[in-house]
Amino acid sequence: MNTMTLWHISLWEFAALAAAALLVGFSKTAVSGANTVSLAIFAAVLPARASTGVLLPILIVGDVLAVLTYRRHAHWPTLWKLFPAVAAGVIVGTVFLMWADDQIVRTSIGAILLLMAGVTIWRRRKTEADDEPDSLATRTGRVKARSYGVLGGFTTMVANAGGPVMSMYLLSAGFRKLGFLGTSAFFFLIVNVSKVPFSVGLGLIDGNSLLLDAALAAFVIPGAFIGKWAVNRINQRLFEQLVIAATVVGGAQLLLR
C-alpha cells in the first residue's frame, strides 16, 4: 500500500489530521457520530483507502479513553444482541472492499447514513424515548438490532463510518445520554480492535501508517477531555439533535464528494 508517512505530508496537512484526531477524541466522549468529519479530513489529506487504515488506530485510542470514562454506563444486553450481526456486517464489508472503488463506497455509506437519520427523526416524532431501553424484548426490536448491527459492521469496515449508524440505533432504542456513551464506547472498542486483522490483511495498516498514527495519537487525548467537559453541559434534547446533525452532515459530505 502506498501509505503516506509523516515525512511526506506538509505542515498544513499534518495540522488538519491533528485537528481530525482531536475531533475523534471529542466525538468518543461527547457527540458520537461527529467523527464523520474526521473521516472526511483523513480522506481529503491521504489516499482514500489508505486513510481508513491510518484512522483505525486513532479511533481505537479514542475508544479506550471513552471506555475509561463511561465504563459504568454500558448496557451489555444490547451489546450481546448486536455483536453477531455486526460480525456478519464486517465480513460483508471486507468482501465489498475487495472490489468496490472509493466512489461506490462513499455513495453507499452516505445514502445509508441519511436514511438512518430520516428514520430516526420520524420515529422520535411518534414516540418519546424511555429511560431504560426495552425494545430488545420484542420481535421487532430484535429484527431492528440485527439490521442496524449488519449495517454498522458493514459501514465501520469499509469506511470507519459505523458511528452514525449505531448512534441512530441507540437513539431509536431510547438510550439516555450516559447509557448511550457507555454502550457505544464498549461497542466500538471491541469492533474496532476486531477489524485490525482484516485491515492488515487488506494492506490498509502497515509500518508507515502506524508511524503516522503514533504522531497523531497524542491529539486524541485533549479532545476526549474537552468532550467529557462538554457532555456535562449538554442537555438530552440538544445531545440528540447534535448526534443527528452530525450524522446528516457526514452522510451528505460522503454523497457530495
CYANA upper distance limits for C-alpha pairs under 8 A (distance plus 0.5 A):
  1 MET  CA     50 ALA  CA      7.82
  1 MET  CA    203 GLY  CA      6.37
  1 MET  CA    204 LEU  CA      7.37
  2 ASN  CA     50 ALA  CA      7.99
  3 THR  CA     46 LEU  CA      8.45
  3 THR  CA     47 PRO  CA      8.15
  3 THR  CA     50 ALA  CA      6.31
  3 THR  CA    208 ASN  CA      6.74
  3 THR  CA    209 SER  CA      6.64
  4 MET  CA      8 HIS  CA      6.44
  4 MET  CA      9 ILE  CA      7.67
  4 MET  CA     46 LEU  CA      7.35
  4 MET  CA    208 ASN  CA      7.43
  4 MET  CA    209 SER  CA      7.57
  5 THR  CA      9 ILE  CA      7.63
  5 THR  CA    208 ASN  CA      5.87
  5 THR  CA    209 SER  CA      6.98
  5 THR  CA    211 LEU  CA      7.29
  5 THR  CA    212 LEU  CA      6.31
  6 LEU  CA     14 PHE  CA      8.31
  6 LEU  CA    211 LEU  CA      7.49
  6 LEU  CA    212 LEU  CA      5.69
  6 LEU  CA    215 ALA  CA      8.26
  9 ILE  CA     13 GLU  CA      6.47
  9 ILE  CA     14 PHE  CA      6.94
 10 SER  CA     14 PHE  CA      6.71
 11 LEU  CA     15 ALA  CA      6.63
 12 TRP  CA     16 ALA  CA      6.74
 13 GLU  CA     17 LEU  CA      6.81
 13 GLU  CA     45 VAL  CA      6.75
 14 PHE  CA     18 ALA  CA      6.55
 15 ALA  CA     19 ALA  CA      6.67
 16 ALA  CA     20 ALA  CA      6.75
 16 ALA  CA     41 ILE  CA      7.44
 16 ALA  CA     45 VAL  CA      8.42
 17 LEU  CA     21 ALA  CA      6.65
 17 LEU  CA     38 SER  CA      8.42
 17 LEU  CA     41 ILE  CA      7.25
 17 LEU  CA     42 PHE  CA      6.78
 17 LEU  CA     45 VAL  CA      8.09
 17 LEU  CA    216 LEU  CA      7.89
 18 ALA  CA     22 LEU  CA      6.72
 18 ALA  CA    216 LEU  CA      6.30
 18 ALA  CA    219 PHE  CA      6.54
 19 ALA  CA     23 LEU  CA      6.74
 19 ALA  CA    219 PHE  CA      8.05
 20 ALA  CA     24 VAL  CA      6.80
 20 ALA  CA     35 ASN  CA      8.25
 20 ALA  CA     37 VAL  CA      7.85
 20 ALA  CA     38 SER  CA      5.00
 20 ALA  CA     39 LEU  CA      8.33
 20 ALA  CA     41 ILE  CA      6.98
 20 ALA  CA     42 PHE  CA      7.86
 21 ALA  CA     25 GLY  CA      7.14
 21 ALA  CA     38 SER  CA      7.42
 21 ALA  CA     58 ILE  CA      7.27
 21 ALA  CA    216 LEU  CA      6.98
 21 ALA  CA    217 ALA  CA      7.53
 21 ALA  CA    219 PHE  CA      6.21
 21 ALA  CA    220 VAL  CA      5.69
 21 ALA  CA    223 GLY  CA      8.27
 22 LEU  CA     26 PHE  CA      6.93
 22 LEU  CA    219 PHE  CA      5.48
 22 LEU  CA    220 VAL  CA      5.05
 22 LEU  CA    221 ILE  CA      7.71
 22 LEU  CA    222 PRO  CA      7.15
 22 LEU  CA    223 GLY  CA      4.92
 22 LEU  CA    224 ALA  CA      8.04
 23 LEU  CA     27 SER  CA      6.51
 23 LEU  CA     34 ALA  CA      7.98
 23 LEU  CA     35 ASN  CA      6.81
 23 LEU  CA     38 SER  CA      7.07
 23 LEU  CA    220 VAL  CA      7.79
 23 LEU  CA    223 GLY  CA      6.42
 24 VAL  CA     28 LYS  CA      6.72
 24 VAL  CA     34 ALA  CA      8.15
 24 VAL  CA     35 ASN  CA      5.78
 24 VAL  CA     38 SER  CA      7.12
 24 VAL  CA     58 ILE  CA      8.11
 24 VAL  CA     59 LEU  CA      7.10
 24 VAL  CA     62 GLY  CA      6.90
 24 VAL  CA    220 VAL  CA      6.77
 24 VAL  CA    223 GLY  CA      7.48
 24 VAL  CA    224 ALA  CA      8.30
 25 GLY  CA     29 THR  CA      7.10
 25 GLY  CA     62 GLY  CA      5.57
 25 GLY  CA     65 LEU  CA      8.36
 25 GLY  CA    219 PHE  CA      8.38
 25 GLY  CA    220 VAL  CA      5.03
 25 GLY  CA    221 ILE  CA      6.67
 25 GLY  CA    222 PRO  CA      7.67
 25 GLY  CA    223 GLY  CA      4.79
 25 GLY  CA    224 ALA  CA      4.57
 25 GLY  CA    225 PHE  CA      8.24
 25 GLY  CA    227 GLY  CA      7.66
 26 PHE  CA     30 ALA  CA      6.22
 26 PHE  CA     31 VAL  CA      7.53
 26 PHE  CA    220 VAL  CA      8.23
 26 PHE  CA    223 GLY  CA      4.95
 26 PHE  CA    224 ALA  CA      5.19
 26 PHE  CA    225 PHE  CA      7.84
 26 PHE  CA    226 ILE  CA      6.70
 26 PHE  CA    227 GLY  CA      4.87
 26 PHE  CA    228 LYS  CA      8.20
 27 SER  CA     31 VAL  CA      5.13
 27 SER  CA     32 SER  CA      5.29
 27 SER  CA     33 GLY  CA      7.05
 27 SER  CA     34 ALA  CA      5.84
 27 SER  CA     35 ASN  CA      6.31
 27 SER  CA    224 ALA  CA      8.09
 27 SER  CA    227 GLY  CA      7.35
 28 LYS  CA     32 SER  CA      6.22
 28 LYS  CA     62 GLY  CA      6.42
 28 LYS  CA     63 ASP  CA      6.94
 28 LYS  CA     65 LEU  CA      8.37
 28 LYS  CA     66 ALA  CA      6.19
 28 LYS  CA    181 LEU  CA      8.16
 28 LYS  CA    185 ALA  CA      7.55
 28 LYS  CA    224 ALA  CA      7.28
 28 LYS  CA    227 GLY  CA      8.07
 29 THR  CA     65 LEU  CA      8.36
 29 THR  CA     66 ALA  CA      5.95
 29 THR  CA     69 THR  CA      8.06
 29 THR  CA    181 LEU  CA      7.39
 29 THR  CA    224 ALA  CA      6.12
 29 THR  CA    225 PHE  CA      8.28
 29 THR  CA    227 GLY  CA      5.47
 29 THR  CA    228 LYS  CA      5.99
 29 THR  CA    231 VAL  CA      7.92
 30 ALA  CA    181 LEU  CA      8.06
 30 ALA  CA    224 ALA  CA      8.44
 30 ALA  CA    227 GLY  CA      5.08
 30 ALA  CA    228 LYS  CA      6.69
 30 ALA  CA    230 ALA  CA      7.22
 30 ALA  CA    231 VAL  CA      5.62
 31 VAL  CA    227 GLY  CA      8.20
 31 VAL  CA    231 VAL  CA      8.38
 31 VAL  CA    239 PHE  CA      7.49
 31 VAL  CA    242 LEU  CA      7.23
 31 VAL  CA    243 VAL  CA      6.26
 32 SER  CA    163 GLY  CA      6.93
 32 SER  CA    164 PRO  CA      7.63
 32 SER  CA    167 SER  CA      7.08
 32 SER  CA    181 LEU  CA      8.05
 32 SER  CA    243 VAL  CA      6.69
 33 GLY  CA    163 GLY  CA      5.45
 33 GLY  CA    164 PRO  CA      5.02
 33 GLY  CA    167 SER  CA      7.14
 33 GLY  CA    243 VAL  CA      6.55
 33 GLY  CA    246 ALA  CA      6.25
 33 GLY  CA    247 THR  CA      6.33
 34 ALA  CA     38 SER  CA      8.18
 34 ALA  CA    164 PRO  CA      8.47
 34 ALA  CA    243 VAL  CA      7.58
 34 ALA  CA    246 ALA  CA      5.53
 34 ALA  CA    247 THR  CA      7.64
 34 ALA  CA    250 GLY  CA      8.24
 35 ASN  CA     39 LEU  CA      6.81
 35 ASN  CA    163 GLY  CA      8.27
 36 THR  CA     40 ALA  CA      6.84
 36 THR  CA    161 ALA  CA      6.93
 36 THR  CA    163 GLY  CA      8.41
 36 THR  CA    164 PRO  CA      8.28
 36 THR  CA    246 ALA  CA      7.89
 36 THR  CA    247 THR  CA      7.97
 36 THR  CA    250 GLY  CA      5.52
 37 VAL  CA     41 ILE  CA      6.83
 37 VAL  CA    250 GLY  CA      6.80
 38 SER  CA     42 PHE  CA      6.65
 39 LEU  CA     43 ALA  CA      6.66
 39 LEU  CA     51 SER  CA      8.46
 39 LEU  CA     52 THR  CA      8.34
 39 LEU  CA     55 LEU  CA      8.02
 39 LEU  CA    159 ALA  CA      8.27
 39 LEU  CA    160 ASN  CA      7.83
 39 LEU  CA    161 ALA  CA      8.04
 40 ALA  CA     44 ALA  CA      6.61
 40 ALA  CA    253 GLN  CA      8.10
 40 ALA  CA    254 LEU  CA      8.21
 41 ILE  CA     45 VAL  CA      6.77
 42 PHE  CA     46 LEU  CA      6.30
 42 PHE  CA     48 ALA  CA      8.35
 42 PHE  CA     51 SER  CA      6.00
 42 PHE  CA     52 THR  CA      8.38
 42 PHE  CA     55 LEU  CA      7.72
 43 ALA  CA     47 PRO  CA      6.67
 43 ALA  CA     48 ALA  CA      5.26
 43 ALA  CA     49 ARG  CA      8.34
 43 ALA  CA     51 SER  CA      5.88
 43 ALA  CA     52 THR  CA      8.22
 44 ALA  CA     48 ALA  CA      7.88
 46 LEU  CA     50 ALA  CA      7.07
 46 LEU  CA     51 SER  CA      5.93
 47 PRO  CA     51 SER  CA      6.39
 48 ALA  CA     52 THR  CA      7.54
 48 ALA  CA    102 ASP  CA      7.26
 49 ARG  CA     53 GLY  CA      7.74
 49 ARG  CA    102 ASP  CA      7.82
 49 ARG  CA    204 LEU  CA      7.49
 50 ALA  CA     54 VAL  CA      6.97
 50 ALA  CA    204 LEU  CA      6.14
 50 ALA  CA    205 ILE  CA      8.33
 51 SER  CA     55 LEU  CA      6.50
 52 THR  CA     56 LEU  CA      6.69
 52 THR  CA    158 VAL  CA      8.38
 52 THR  CA    159 ALA  CA      6.47
 52 THR  CA    160 ASN  CA      6.98
 52 THR  CA    204 LEU  CA      7.42
 53 GLY  CA     57 PRO  CA      8.14
 53 GLY  CA    199 SER  CA      7.05
 53 GLY  CA    204 LEU  CA      4.92
 53 GLY  CA    205 ILE  CA      5.35
 53 GLY  CA    209 SER  CA      7.45
 54 VAL  CA     58 ILE  CA      7.79
 54 VAL  CA    204 LEU  CA      8.08
 54 VAL  CA    205 ILE  CA      7.21
 54 VAL  CA    209 SER  CA      5.74
 54 VAL  CA    210 LEU  CA      7.43
 54 VAL  CA    212 LEU  CA      7.79
 54 VAL  CA    213 ASP  CA      6.77
 55 LEU  CA     59 LEU  CA      6.75
 55 LEU  CA    160 ASN  CA      8.26
 55 LEU  CA    213 ASP  CA      8.15
 56 LEU  CA     60 ILE  CA      6.86
 56 LEU  CA    160 ASN  CA      7.53
 56 LEU  CA    192 ASN  CA      7.52
 56 LEU  CA    196 VAL  CA      8.33
 57 PRO  CA     61 VAL  CA      6.86
 57 PRO  CA    210 LEU  CA      8.34
 57 PRO  CA    213 ASP  CA      7.20
 58 ILE  CA     62 GLY  CA      7.00
 58 ILE  CA    213 ASP  CA      6.92
 58 ILE  CA    216 LEU  CA      7.93
 58 ILE  CA    217 ALA  CA      6.37
 58 ILE  CA    220 VAL  CA      7.85
 59 LEU  CA     63 ASP  CA      6.61
 59 LEU  CA    192 ASN  CA      8.10
 60 ILE  CA     64 VAL  CA      6.74
 60 ILE  CA    188 PHE  CA      8.37
 60 ILE  CA    189 LEU  CA      6.54
 60 ILE  CA    192 ASN  CA      6.83
 60 ILE  CA    193 VAL  CA      7.42
 61 VAL  CA     65 LEU  CA      7.00
 61 VAL  CA    217 ALA  CA      7.43
 61 VAL  CA    220 VAL  CA      7.67
 62 GLY  CA     66 ALA  CA      6.66
 62 GLY  CA    220 VAL  CA      6.76
 62 GLY  CA    221 ILE  CA      8.04
 62 GLY  CA    224 ALA  CA      7.63
 63 ASP  CA     67 VAL  CA      6.61
 63 ASP  CA    185 ALA  CA      6.18
 63 ASP  CA    186 PHE  CA      7.87
 63 ASP  CA    188 PHE  CA      6.91
 63 ASP  CA    189 LEU  CA      5.53
 64 VAL  CA     68 LEU  CA      6.76
 64 VAL  CA    185 ALA  CA      8.26
 64 VAL  CA    189 LEU  CA      7.07
 65 LEU  CA     69 THR  CA      6.75
 65 LEU  CA    221 ILE  CA      8.13
 65 LEU  CA    224 ALA  CA      7.42
 66 ALA  CA     70 TYR  CA      6.50
 66 ALA  CA     71 ARG  CA      8.18
 66 ALA  CA    181 LEU  CA      8.25
 66 ALA  CA    182 GLY  CA      7.98
 66 ALA  CA    185 ALA  CA      5.93
 66 ALA  CA    224 ALA  CA      7.99
 67 VAL  CA     71 ARG  CA      5.35
 67 VAL  CA    182 GLY  CA      7.24
 67 VAL  CA    185 ALA  CA      5.74
 67 VAL  CA    186 PHE  CA      6.48
 67 VAL  CA    189 LEU  CA      8.30
 69 THR  CA    228 LYS  CA      8.45
 70 TYR  CA     74 ALA  CA      7.77
 70 TYR  CA    178 LEU  CA      7.63
 70 TYR  CA    181 LEU  CA      7.08
 70 TYR  CA    182 GLY  CA      5.11
 70 TYR  CA    185 ALA  CA      7.82
 71 ARG  CA    182 GLY  CA      6.08
 71 ARG  CA    185 ALA  CA      8.20
 71 ARG  CA    186 PHE  CA      7.99
 72 ARG  CA    182 GLY  CA      7.41
 73 HIS  CA    178 LEU  CA      6.58
 73 HIS  CA    179 GLY  CA      5.44
 73 HIS  CA    180 PHE  CA      8.48
 73 HIS  CA    181 LEU  CA      8.07
 73 HIS  CA    182 GLY  CA      5.20
 73 HIS  CA    183 THR  CA      7.28
 74 ALA  CA    179 GLY  CA      6.25
 74 ALA  CA    180 PHE  CA      8.11
 74 ALA  CA    181 LEU  CA      8.12
 74 ALA  CA    182 GLY  CA      4.75
 74 ALA  CA    183 THR  CA      4.53
 74 ALA  CA    184 SER  CA      8.15
 74 ALA  CA    185 ALA  CA      8.34
 74 ALA  CA    186 PHE  CA      7.60
 75 HIS  CA     79 LEU  CA      7.28
 75 HIS  CA    179 GLY  CA      7.22
 75 HIS  CA    182 GLY  CA      7.95
 75 HIS  CA    183 THR  CA      5.97
 76 TRP  CA     80 TRP  CA      6.67
 76 TRP  CA    183 THR  CA      7.77
 77 PRO  CA     81 LYS  CA      6.84
 78 THR  CA     82 LEU  CA      6.81
 78 THR  CA    136 LEU  CA      7.82
 78 THR  CA    183 THR  CA      8.48
 79 LEU  CA     83 PHE  CA      6.70
 79 LEU  CA    183 THR  CA      7.68
 79 LEU  CA    187 PHE  CA      7.01
 80 TRP  CA     84 PRO  CA      8.20
 81 LYS  CA     85 ALA  CA      8.38
 81 LYS  CA    142 ARG  CA      8.22
 81 LYS  CA    145 ALA  CA      7.43
 81 LYS  CA    146 ARG  CA      8.08
 82 LEU  CA     86 VAL  CA      6.61
 82 LEU  CA    145 ALA  CA      6.55
 82 LEU  CA    146 ARG  CA      6.79
 82 LEU  CA    149 GLY  CA      5.80
 83 PHE  CA     87 ALA  CA      6.58
 83 PHE  CA    149 GLY  CA      7.58
 84 PRO  CA     88 ALA  CA      7.00
 84 PRO  CA    149 GLY  CA      8.36
 85 ALA  CA     89 GLY  CA      6.82
 85 ALA  CA    146 ARG  CA      5.76
 85 ALA  CA    147 SER  CA      7.94
 85 ALA  CA    149 GLY  CA      5.34
 85 ALA  CA    150 VAL  CA      5.39
 85 ALA  CA    153 GLY  CA      8.00
 86 VAL  CA     90 VAL  CA      6.66
 86 VAL  CA    146 ARG  CA      8.36
 86 VAL  CA    149 GLY  CA      5.04
 86 VAL  CA    150 VAL  CA      5.33
 86 VAL  CA    151 LEU  CA      7.96
 86 VAL  CA    152 GLY  CA      6.76
 86 VAL  CA    153 GLY  CA      4.79
 86 VAL  CA    154 PHE  CA      7.97
 86 VAL  CA    191 VAL  CA      8.47
 87 ALA  CA     91 ILE  CA      6.89
 87 ALA  CA    150 VAL  CA      7.95
 87 ALA  CA    153 GLY  CA      6.84
 88 ALA  CA     92 VAL  CA      6.79
 88 ALA  CA    150 VAL  CA      6.62
 88 ALA  CA    153 GLY  CA      7.58
 89 GLY  CA     93 GLY  CA      6.49
 89 GLY  CA    149 GLY  CA      7.59
 89 GLY  CA    150 VAL  CA      4.67
 89 GLY  CA    151 LEU  CA      6.66
 89 GLY  CA    152 GLY  CA      7.37
 89 GLY  CA    153 GLY  CA      4.63
 89 GLY  CA    154 PHE  CA      4.77
 89 GLY  CA    155 THR  CA      8.38
 89 GLY  CA    157 MET  CA      8.45
 90 VAL  CA     94 THR  CA      6.61
 90 VAL  CA    150 VAL  CA      8.12
 90 VAL  CA    153 GLY  CA      5.04
 90 VAL  CA    154 PHE  CA      5.51
 90 VAL  CA    155 THR  CA      8.50
 90 VAL  CA    156 THR  CA      7.89
 90 VAL  CA    157 MET  CA      5.96
 90 VAL  CA    195 LYS  CA      8.15
 91 ILE  CA     95 VAL  CA      6.90
 91 ILE  CA    154 PHE  CA      8.06
 92 VAL  CA     96 PHE  CA      6.59
 92 VAL  CA    154 PHE  CA      6.75
 93 GLY  CA     97 LEU  CA      6.64
 93 GLY  CA    153 GLY  CA      7.78
 93 GLY  CA    154 PHE  CA      5.03
 93 GLY  CA    155 THR  CA      7.54
 93 GLY  CA    157 MET  CA      5.93
 93 GLY  CA    158 VAL  CA      6.01
 94 THR  CA     98 MET  CA      7.15
 94 THR  CA    154 PHE  CA      8.49
 94 THR  CA    157 MET  CA      7.06
 94 THR  CA    158 VAL  CA      7.45
 94 THR  CA    198 PHE  CA      7.67
 95 VAL  CA     99 TRP  CA      7.91
 96 PHE  CA    100 ALA  CA      6.31
 96 PHE  CA    158 VAL  CA      8.07
 97 LEU  CA    101 ASP  CA      8.14
 97 LEU  CA    158 VAL  CA      6.73
100 ALA  CA    104 ILE  CA      6.59
100 ALA  CA    105 VAL  CA      7.00
101 ASP  CA    105 VAL  CA      6.92
102 ASP  CA    106 ARG  CA      6.65
103 GLN  CA    107 THR  CA      6.60
104 ILE  CA    108 SER  CA      6.53
105 VAL  CA    109 ILE  CA      6.73
105 VAL  CA    158 VAL  CA      7.54
105 VAL  CA    159 ALA  CA      8.08
106 ARG  CA    110 GLY  CA      6.44
106 ARG  CA    159 ALA  CA      8.50
106 ARG  CA    254 LEU  CA      5.62
106 ARG  CA    255 LEU  CA      6.81
106 ARG  CA    257 ARG  CA      8.40
107 THR  CA    111 ALA  CA      6.65
107 THR  CA    254 LEU  CA      6.79
107 THR  CA    255 LEU  CA      5.55
108 SER  CA    112 ILE  CA      6.84
109 ILE  CA    113 LEU  CA      6.65
109 ILE  CA    155 THR  CA      6.85
109 ILE  CA    161 ALA  CA      8.15
109 ILE  CA    251 GLY  CA      7.53
109 ILE  CA    254 LEU  CA      7.77
110 GLY  CA    114 LEU  CA      6.83
110 GLY  CA    250 GLY  CA      7.70
110 GLY  CA    251 GLY  CA      4.45
110 GLY  CA    252 ALA  CA      6.67
110 GLY  CA    253 GLN  CA      7.96
110 GLY  CA    254 LEU  CA      5.49
110 GLY  CA    255 LEU  CA      5.66
111 ALA  CA    115 LEU  CA      6.63
111 ALA  CA    251 GLY  CA      7.03
111 ALA  CA    255 LEU  CA      7.53
112 ILE  CA    116 MET  CA      6.63
112 ILE  CA    165 VAL  CA      8.45
112 ILE  CA    251 GLY  CA      8.07
113 LEU  CA    117 ALA  CA      6.69
113 LEU  CA    164 PRO  CA      7.13
113 LEU  CA    165 VAL  CA      6.79
113 LEU  CA    247 THR  CA      6.86
113 LEU  CA    248 VAL  CA      7.39
113 LEU  CA    250 GLY  CA      8.06
113 LEU  CA    251 GLY  CA      5.58
114 LEU  CA    118 GLY  CA      6.64
114 LEU  CA    247 THR  CA      7.72
114 LEU  CA    248 VAL  CA      6.21
114 LEU  CA    251 GLY  CA      6.00
114 LEU  CA    252 ALA  CA      7.79
115 LEU  CA    119 VAL  CA      6.70
116 MET  CA    120 THR  CA      6.62
116 MET  CA    165 VAL  CA      7.11
116 MET  CA    168 MET  CA      6.77
117 ALA  CA    121 ILE  CA      6.68
117 ALA  CA    168 MET  CA      6.94
117 ALA  CA    244 ILE  CA      6.66
117 ALA  CA    247 THR  CA      7.13
117 ALA  CA    248 VAL  CA      7.01
118 GLY  CA    122 TRP  CA      6.71
119 VAL  CA    123 ARG  CA      6.62
120 THR  CA    124 ARG  CA      6.55
120 THR  CA    168 MET  CA      6.62
120 THR  CA    169 TYR  CA      8.40
120 THR  CA    171 LEU  CA      7.96
120 THR  CA    172 SER  CA      6.40
121 ILE  CA    125 ARG  CA      6.82
122 TRP  CA    126 LYS  CA      7.30
123 ARG  CA    127 THR  CA      6.93
123 ARG  CA    172 SER  CA      7.55
124 ARG  CA    128 GLU  CA      6.73
124 ARG  CA    129 ALA  CA      7.90
124 ARG  CA    172 SER  CA      7.54
128 GLU  CA    174 GLY  CA      8.39
129 ALA  CA    171 LEU  CA      8.36
129 ALA  CA    172 SER  CA      8.06
129 ALA  CA    173 ALA  CA      7.97
129 ALA  CA    174 GLY  CA      4.84
129 ALA  CA    175 PHE  CA      7.66
129 ALA  CA    176 ARG  CA      8.43
130 ASP  CA    174 GLY  CA      5.54
130 ASP  CA    175 PHE  CA      7.63
130 ASP  CA    176 ARG  CA      8.40
131 ASP  CA    174 GLY  CA      7.21
131 ASP  CA    175 PHE  CA      7.18
131 ASP  CA    176 ARG  CA      6.77
132 GLU  CA    174 GLY  CA      7.30
132 GLU  CA    175 PHE  CA      7.06
132 GLU  CA    176 ARG  CA      8.27
133 PRO  CA    173 ALA  CA      6.15
133 PRO  CA    174 GLY  CA      5.76
133 PRO  CA    175 PHE  CA      6.39
134 ASP  CA    173 ALA  CA      8.03
135 SER  CA    140 THR  CA      8.18
135 SER  CA    141 GLY  CA      5.27
135 SER  CA    142 ARG  CA      8.16
135 SER  CA    173 ALA  CA      6.81
136 LEU  CA    140 THR  CA      8.39
136 LEU  CA    141 GLY  CA      5.07
136 LEU  CA    142 ARG  CA      5.79
136 LEU  CA    145 ALA  CA      7.93
137 ALA  CA    141 GLY  CA      7.10
137 ALA  CA    142 ARG  CA      7.73
138 THR  CA    142 ARG  CA      6.84
139 ARG  CA    143 VAL  CA      6.73
140 THR  CA    144 LYS  CA      6.61
141 GLY  CA    145 ALA  CA      6.62
142 ARG  CA    146 ARG  CA      6.75
143 VAL  CA    147 SER  CA      6.63
144 LYS  CA    148 TYR  CA      6.59
145 ALA  CA    149 GLY  CA      6.34
145 ALA  CA    169 TYR  CA      7.99
146 ARG  CA    150 VAL  CA      6.68
147 SER  CA    151 LEU  CA      6.82
148 TYR  CA    152 GLY  CA      6.30
148 TYR  CA    165 VAL  CA      7.33
148 TYR  CA    166 MET  CA      7.30
148 TYR  CA    169 TYR  CA      6.90
149 GLY  CA    153 GLY  CA      6.57
149 GLY  CA    166 MET  CA      8.09
150 VAL  CA    154 PHE  CA      6.57
151 LEU  CA    155 THR  CA      6.54
151 LEU  CA    162 GLY  CA      8.16
151 LEU  CA    165 VAL  CA      7.51
152 GLY  CA    156 THR  CA      6.45
152 GLY  CA    161 ALA  CA      8.42
152 GLY  CA    162 GLY  CA      5.16
152 GLY  CA    163 GLY  CA      7.93
152 GLY  CA    165 VAL  CA      6.05
152 GLY  CA    166 MET  CA      6.50
153 GLY  CA    157 MET  CA      6.61
153 GLY  CA    162 GLY  CA      7.09
153 GLY  CA    191 VAL  CA      8.44
154 PHE  CA    158 VAL  CA      6.83
154 PHE  CA    162 GLY  CA      7.99
155 THR  CA    159 ALA  CA      6.41
155 THR  CA    160 ASN  CA      6.92
155 THR  CA    161 ALA  CA      5.71
155 THR  CA    162 GLY  CA      5.38
155 THR  CA    165 VAL  CA      8.42
156 THR  CA    160 ASN  CA      4.51
156 THR  CA    161 ALA  CA      5.23
156 THR  CA    162 GLY  CA      4.52
156 THR  CA    163 GLY  CA      7.87
157 MET  CA    161 ALA  CA      8.31
157 MET  CA    162 GLY  CA      8.28
157 MET  CA    195 LYS  CA      7.43
161 ALA  CA    165 VAL  CA      8.20
162 GLY  CA    166 MET  CA      6.76
163 GLY  CA    167 SER  CA      6.44
164 PRO  CA    168 MET  CA      6.69
164 PRO  CA    243 VAL  CA      8.26
164 PRO  CA    246 ALA  CA      8.25
164 PRO  CA    247 THR  CA      5.75
165 VAL  CA    169 TYR  CA      6.99
166 MET  CA    170 LEU  CA      6.61
166 MET  CA    184 SER  CA      8.11
167 SER  CA    171 LEU  CA      6.60
167 SER  CA    184 SER  CA      8.34
167 SER  CA    243 VAL  CA      7.61
168 MET  CA    172 SER  CA      6.55
168 MET  CA    244 ILE  CA      7.93
169 TYR  CA    173 ALA  CA      6.57
170 LEU  CA    174 GLY  CA      7.03
170 LEU  CA    175 PHE  CA      6.22
170 LEU  CA    180 PHE  CA      6.84
171 LEU  CA    175 PHE  CA      6.15
171 LEU  CA    176 ARG  CA      8.33
171 LEU  CA    180 PHE  CA      8.10
171 LEU  CA    240 GLU  CA      7.84
175 PHE  CA    179 GLY  CA      6.37
175 PHE  CA    180 PHE  CA      5.81
176 ARG  CA    180 PHE  CA      6.29
176 ARG  CA    236 GLN  CA      7.66
177 LYS  CA    181 LEU  CA      6.82
177 LYS  CA    236 GLN  CA      6.76
177 LYS  CA    239 PHE  CA      7.79
178 LEU  CA    182 GLY  CA      6.52
179 GLY  CA    183 THR  CA      6.43
180 PHE  CA    184 SER  CA      6.57
181 LEU  CA    185 ALA  CA      6.42
182 GLY  CA    186 PHE  CA      7.09
183 THR  CA    187 PHE  CA      6.62
184 SER  CA    188 PHE  CA      6.53
185 ALA  CA    189 LEU  CA      6.70
186 PHE  CA    190 ILE  CA      6.68
187 PHE  CA    191 VAL  CA      6.62
188 PHE  CA    192 ASN  CA      6.06
189 LEU  CA    193 VAL  CA      6.58
190 ILE  CA    194 SER  CA      6.71
191 VAL  CA    195 LYS  CA      6.85
192 ASN  CA    196 VAL  CA      7.31
194 SER  CA    198 PHE  CA      8.40
195 LYS  CA    199 SER  CA      6.67
196 VAL  CA    200 VAL  CA      6.60
196 VAL  CA    205 ILE  CA      8.41
197 PRO  CA    201 GLY  CA      6.55
198 PHE  CA    202 LEU  CA      6.73
199 SER  CA    203 GLY  CA      6.76
199 SER  CA    204 LEU  CA      5.60
199 SER  CA    205 ILE  CA      6.44
200 VAL  CA    204 LEU  CA      6.18
200 VAL  CA    205 ILE  CA      5.42
200 VAL  CA    206 ASP  CA      7.34
205 ILE  CA    209 SER  CA      6.36
205 ILE  CA    210 LEU  CA      7.56
206 ASP  CA    210 LEU  CA      6.79
207 GLY  CA    211 LEU  CA      6.73
208 ASN  CA    212 LEU  CA      7.14
209 SER  CA    213 ASP  CA      6.75
210 LEU  CA    214 ALA  CA      6.61
211 LEU  CA    215 ALA  CA      7.23
212 LEU  CA    216 LEU  CA      6.88
213 ASP  CA    217 ALA  CA      6.29
214 ALA  CA    218 ALA  CA      8.16
216 LEU  CA    220 VAL  CA      7.94
217 ALA  CA    221 ILE  CA      8.02
218 ALA  CA    222 PRO  CA      8.36
219 PHE  CA    223 GLY  CA      7.25
220 VAL  CA    224 ALA  CA      6.78
221 ILE  CA    225 PHE  CA      7.00
222 PRO  CA    226 ILE  CA      6.67
223 GLY  CA    227 GLY  CA      6.67
224 ALA  CA    228 LYS  CA      6.70
225 PHE  CA    229 TRP  CA      6.72
226 ILE  CA    230 ALA  CA      6.59
227 GLY  CA    231 VAL  CA      6.46
228 LYS  CA    232 ASN  CA      7.40
229 TRP  CA    233 ARG  CA      7.79
230 ALA  CA    234 ILE  CA      7.03
234 ILE  CA    238 LEU  CA      6.77
234 ILE  CA    239 PHE  CA      6.51
235 ASN  CA    239 PHE  CA      6.54
236 GLN  CA    240 GLU  CA      6.77
237 ARG  CA    241 GLN  CA      6.73
238 LEU  CA    242 LEU  CA      6.56
239 PHE  CA    243 VAL  CA      6.80
240 GLU  CA    244 ILE  CA      6.74
241 GLN  CA    245 ALA  CA      6.50
242 LEU  CA    246 ALA  CA      6.52
243 VAL  CA    247 THR  CA      6.80
244 ILE  CA    248 VAL  CA      6.77
245 ALA  CA    249 VAL  CA      6.67
246 ALA  CA    250 GLY  CA      6.54
247 THR  CA    251 GLY  CA      6.59
248 VAL  CA    252 ALA  CA      6.52
249 VAL  CA    253 GLN  CA      6.59
250 GLY  CA    254 LEU  CA      6.85
251 GLY  CA    255 LEU  CA      6.87
252 ALA  CA    256 LEU  CA      6.57
253 GLN  CA    257 ARG  CA      6.49
